[in-house]
């Protein structure tokens, strides 16, 4: 299996039990997660040598975050220690017509203050096949944006394939700030992953009349902007998840991609949601796994969307499924029957 490196922030997640609201809760459930950490866990579950690069404080909470990754086989050799705090986010899970809510407390986290001196990127990317980052990491701070570009440069210098999940976060930066930084980073990217909202806010591409809130899809618009993105940035593959949001509890879920020659949409899943946080990360990691396994981009995309459909049924940020379980769903078994 391949050596894969991801770079980003892992946070402490404090979520209300069940479907309680913040004002009702007297306790929180504890998990750890974050975009690139979630990708690393999925890829480790699929059997790859997944490494997560970050910076965490040298205290028990920082160690607990590291332990949460080690539990699922992620290598933590490239996590620098230092700084003052782990970022936190609070989650209230929605249901039916009531949406989920997230409150962030991540300012001045250790990774946001990290510099290139905290990492030996030539050593990190030695023998690596793939590097993945998201639009969240360079949004954390000016230092984090510099760090992300340094990682991308080192990855390309070492012949590593680079993917990005565009992941726009409005509480971290404006669309203008995002487009300035992300447009520059796209010169290093081979595989671009994101949804319609991310593509518009981070790179300025809007797919026709698609509405991210209602989930009304105009696929011709996706094909058009995918072609524009490949023409502008030279991507080898552009991928987008497709969410049809009926309610906080029920979504339609599929994906589409364009490789410069052919546009493809996957089969569609009707998903009853247990926890949608990390859904995009599970899609990205599933697609990456498929490509690394030598699947054509259509089959890799089918694996990615099936993996993500399963993630929506699992509590927590991490997608705790095996490749065999995903292949079973890809093969058409969505019965959910008890396995004895």
KELUMLUM-951531 format. One line per 8 residues: for each residue x, y, z of C-alpha. Coordinates in nm, 3 decimals. Example, Ala and Ser with C-alpha at 12.3 -4.5 7.8 and 13.67 -1.06 7.14 Angstrom:
<pts>
1.230:-0.450:0.780 | 1.367:-0.106:0.714;
</pts>
This chain:
<pts>
0.000:0.000:0.000 | 0.104:0.360:-0.055 | 0.257:0.615:0.180 | 0.015:0.908:0.201 | 0.069:1.238:0.380 | -0.200:1.482:0.492 | -0.142:1.821:0.655 | -0.391:2.009:0.869;
-0.558:2.064:1.203 | -0.711:1.806:1.433 | -0.960:1.951:1.681 | -1.138:1.847:1.996 | -1.505:1.794:1.911 | -1.760:1.850:2.188 | -2.106:1.743:2.073 | -2.440:1.743:2.248;
-2.568:1.394:2.337 | -2.828:1.258:2.099 | -3.023:1.538:1.937 | -3.013:1.779:2.231 | -2.970:2.150:2.173 | -2.679:2.342:2.327 | -2.912:2.507:2.579 | -3.039:2.166:2.693;
-2.707:1.993:2.740 | -2.533:1.940:3.071 | -2.251:1.737:2.917 | -2.076:1.683:2.585 | -1.960:1.375:2.399 | -1.588:1.391:2.319 | -1.438:1.307:1.980 | -1.144:1.431:1.776;
-1.147:1.519:1.409 | -1.063:1.760:1.132 | -1.054:1.751:0.752 | -0.712:1.608:0.678 | -0.704:1.396:0.995 | -1.033:1.237:0.887 | -0.881:1.157:0.546 | -0.577:0.998:0.709;
-0.792:0.774:0.929 | -0.997:0.651:0.633 | -0.688:0.573:0.428 | -0.528:0.389:0.720 | -0.848:0.182:0.749 | -0.808:0.092:0.381 | -0.458:-0.039:0.453 | -0.239:0.250:0.343;
0.056:0.397:0.535 | -0.121:0.720:0.625 | 0.078:0.999:0.792 | -0.078:1.309:0.946 | 0.138:1.621:0.974 | 0.033:1.890:1.218 | 0.135:2.069:1.537 | -0.022:2.004:1.875;
0.054:2.135:2.226 | 0.275:1.926:2.449 | 0.004:1.864:2.706 | -0.246:1.584:2.783 | -0.512:1.716:2.541 | -0.260:1.731:2.259 | -0.155:1.376:2.344 | -0.518:1.261:2.349;
-0.561:1.396:1.996 | -0.251:1.205:1.884 | -0.376:0.889:2.053 | -0.709:0.917:1.870 | -0.517:0.891:1.541 | -0.285:0.612:1.654 | -0.589:0.409:1.758 | -0.685:0.374:1.393;
-0.337:0.317:1.254 | -0.240:0.668:1.146 | 0.132:0.744:1.173 | 0.197:1.050:1.390 | 0.575:1.082:1.338 | 0.529:1.417:1.163 | 0.327:1.590:1.433 | 0.533:1.869:1.588;
0.477:1.950:1.954 | 0.441:2.301:2.088 | 0.207:2.596:2.105 | -0.065:2.656:2.360 | -0.386:2.486:2.258 | -0.589:2.238:2.057 | -0.869:2.395:1.853 | -1.221:2.310:1.968;
-1.553:2.289:1.794 | -1.897:2.240:1.943 | -2.160:2.044:1.751 | -2.538:2.039:1.792 | -2.683:1.766:1.569 | -2.997:1.867:1.382 | -3.295:1.656:1.285 | -3.571:1.682:1.026;
-3.614:2.051:0.937 | -3.381:2.173:1.219 | -3.024:2.205:1.089 | -2.709:2.108:1.273 | -2.506:2.392:1.423 | -2.132:2.428:1.474 | -1.954:2.679:1.697 | -1.576:2.710:1.660;
-1.319:2.798:1.925 | -0.998:2.747:1.731 | -0.817:3.085:1.738 | -0.443:3.062:1.814 | -0.434:2.685:1.796 | -0.089:2.529:1.768 | -0.112:2.453:1.396 | -0.222:2.809:1.316;
0.106:2.933:1.466 | 0.329:2.664:1.313 | 0.608:2.760:1.072 | 0.810:2.575:0.811 | 1.084:2.532:1.074 | 0.857:2.284:1.255 | 0.872:2.037:0.964 | 1.132:1.868:0.743;
0.922:1.836:0.432 | 1.189:1.661:0.225 | 1.198:1.386:0.488 | 0.819:1.385:0.520 | 0.763:1.329:0.148 | 1.043:1.075:0.102 | 0.882:0.768:-0.054 | 0.534:0.921:-0.049;
0.285:0.866:-0.332 | 0.015:1.118:-0.240 | -0.025:1.445:-0.049 | -0.365:1.583:0.054 | -0.460:1.917:0.205 | -0.777:2.124:0.227 | -0.878:2.488:0.199 | -0.921:2.495:0.576;
-0.550:2.477:0.656 | -0.427:2.785:0.466 | -0.728:2.976:0.602 | -0.615:2.932:0.963 | -0.350:3.205:0.949 | -0.097:3.372:0.722 | 0.167:3.139:0.867 | -0.048:2.837:0.787;
-0.091:2.954:0.428 | 0.286:2.983:0.390 | 0.327:2.639:0.549 | 0.075:2.484:0.309 | 0.251:2.622:0.004 | 0.588:2.500:0.133 | 0.440:2.152:0.173 | 0.296:2.161:-0.179;
0.631:2.269:-0.327 | 0.815:1.991:-0.145 | 0.556:1.734:-0.252 | 0.592:1.826:-0.619 | 0.971:1.832:-0.589 | 0.952:1.473:-0.465 | 0.720:1.359:-0.745 | 0.417:1.324:-0.518;
0.059:1.351:-0.649 | -0.123:1.640:-0.479 | -0.495:1.664:-0.408 | -0.700:1.939:-0.248 | -1.045:1.950:-0.095 | -1.147:2.313:-0.145 | -1.347:2.328:0.183 | -1.443:2.694:0.230;
-1.502:2.812:0.589 | -1.664:3.156:0.611 | -1.564:3.211:0.973 | -1.195:3.187:0.876 | -1.174:3.415:0.573 | -1.368:3.600:0.303 | -1.418:3.475:-0.054 | -1.175:3.744:-0.172;
-0.906:3.626:0.070 | -0.973:3.264:-0.014 | -0.950:3.316:-0.389 | -0.620:3.503:-0.360 | -0.453:3.224:-0.162 | -0.623:2.920:-0.313 | -0.578:3.031:-0.676 | -0.204:3.043:-0.611;
-0.199:2.698:-0.451 | -0.381:2.538:-0.745 | -0.058:2.540:-0.949 | 0.059:2.242:-0.740 | -0.266:2.041:-0.752 | -0.333:1.732:-0.964 | -0.675:1.630:-0.828 | -0.924:1.897:-0.720;
-1.211:1.792:-0.494 | -1.497:2.004:-0.366 | -1.864:2.086:-0.390 | -2.040:2.359:-0.585 | -2.026:2.612:-0.300 | -1.656:2.557:-0.237 | -1.570:2.595:-0.607 | -1.754:2.926:-0.621;
-1.620:3.077:-0.299 | -1.258:2.962:-0.321 | -1.196:2.975:-0.696 | -1.483:3.183:-0.838 | -1.653:2.910:-1.045 | -2.031:2.871:-1.016 | -2.205:2.570:-1.175 | -2.509:2.714:-1.349;
-2.832:2.728:-1.147 | -2.736:2.470:-0.886 | -2.867:2.564:-0.540 | -2.654:2.431:-0.252 | -2.937:2.483:-0.001 | -3.217:2.304:-0.186 | -2.991:2.056:-0.363 | -3.133:2.136:-0.706;
-2.866:2.016:-0.946 | -2.779:2.137:-1.294 | -2.519:1.888:-1.412 | -2.438:2.071:-1.735 | -2.315:2.357:-1.518 | -2.071:2.126:-1.341 | -1.930:1.997:-1.668 | -1.882:2.351:-1.789;
-1.693:2.475:-1.484 | -1.488:2.154:-1.458 | -1.364:2.218:-1.810 | -1.283:2.578:-1.722 | -1.094:2.467:-1.411 | -0.886:2.215:-1.603 | -0.813:2.471:-1.873 | -0.701:2.728:-1.614;
-0.513:2.513:-1.364 | -0.416:2.198:-1.553 | -0.585:1.956:-1.312 | -0.579:1.589:-1.409 | -0.918:1.533:-1.248 | -1.190:1.755:-1.100 | -1.438:1.594:-0.861 | -1.748:1.717:-0.678;
-1.985:1.559:-0.432 | -2.356:1.619:-0.504 | -2.579:1.663:-0.201 | -2.957:1.688:-0.235 | -3.069:1.821:0.101 | -3.426:1.717:0.177 | -3.379:1.777:0.551 | -3.115:1.746:0.822;
-3.209:1.378:0.846 | -3.239:1.272:0.482 | -3.015:1.356:0.188 | -2.958:1.235:-0.164 | -2.587:1.168:-0.217 | -2.386:1.117:-0.535 | -2.084:1.265:-0.712 | -1.953:1.370:-1.051;
-1.611:1.414:-1.210 | -1.436:1.523:-1.529 | -1.093:1.406:-1.646 | -1.057:1.642:-1.939 | -1.225:1.401:-2.178 | -1.529:1.251:-2.013 | -1.785:1.371:-1.759 | -1.931:1.110:-1.524;
-2.195:1.098:-1.250 | -2.212:0.813:-0.998 | -2.508:0.615:-0.875 | -2.715:0.799:-0.617 | -2.781:0.698:-0.256 | -3.069:0.800:-0.031 | -2.904:0.848:0.308 | -3.068:0.858:0.651;
-2.814:1.066:0.843 | -2.665:0.975:1.178 | -2.374:1.224:1.153 | -2.284:1.414:0.838 | -1.966:1.576:0.976 | -1.671:1.430:0.786 | -1.886:1.323:0.493 | -1.683:1.519:0.242;
-1.356:1.393:0.389 | -1.472:1.033:0.360 | -1.563:1.099:-0.002 | -1.220:1.250:-0.074 | -1.035:0.964:0.095 | -1.243:0.700:-0.078 | -1.174:0.854:-0.417 | -0.803:0.883:-0.339;
-0.793:0.518:-0.236 | -0.964:0.413:-0.557 | -0.716:0.606:-0.770 | -0.418:0.468:-0.577 | -0.554:0.117:-0.626 | -0.540:0.172:-1.002 | -0.912:0.205:-1.057 | -1.026:0.424:-1.346;
-1.168:0.755:-1.231 | -1.528:0.633:-1.263 | -1.476:0.331:-1.039 | -1.269:0.539:-0.795 | -1.555:0.787:-0.778 | -1.809:0.510:-0.714 | -1.592:0.385:-0.428 | -1.564:0.737:-0.287;
-1.936:0.811:-0.291 | -2.023:0.471:-0.141 | -1.765:0.521:0.136 | -1.915:0.859:0.213 | -2.271:0.725:0.213 | -2.160:0.480:0.482 | -1.987:0.757:0.679 | -2.318:0.939:0.716;
-2.435:0.644:0.928 | -2.142:0.663:1.175 | -2.113:0.895:1.474 | -1.797:1.105:1.497 | -1.569:1.264:1.237 | -1.388:0.945:1.135 | -1.518:0.701:0.873 | -1.465:0.365:1.041;
-1.531:0.130:0.752 | -1.317:-0.118:0.565 | -1.256:-0.134:0.193 | -1.451:-0.461:0.179 | -1.756:-0.297:0.338 | -1.743:-0.019:0.081 | -1.705:-0.264:-0.207 | -2.012:-0.451:-0.081;
-2.217:-0.132:-0.109 | -2.068:-0.050:-0.448 | -2.177:-0.396:-0.558 | -2.538:-0.311:-0.478 | -2.598:-0.452:-0.130 | -2.760:-0.164:0.056 | -3.004:-0.382:0.251 | -2.854:-0.313:0.594;
-2.933:-0.670:0.700 | -2.773:-0.797:1.020 | -2.439:-0.969:0.953 | -2.411:-1.286:1.163;
</pts>
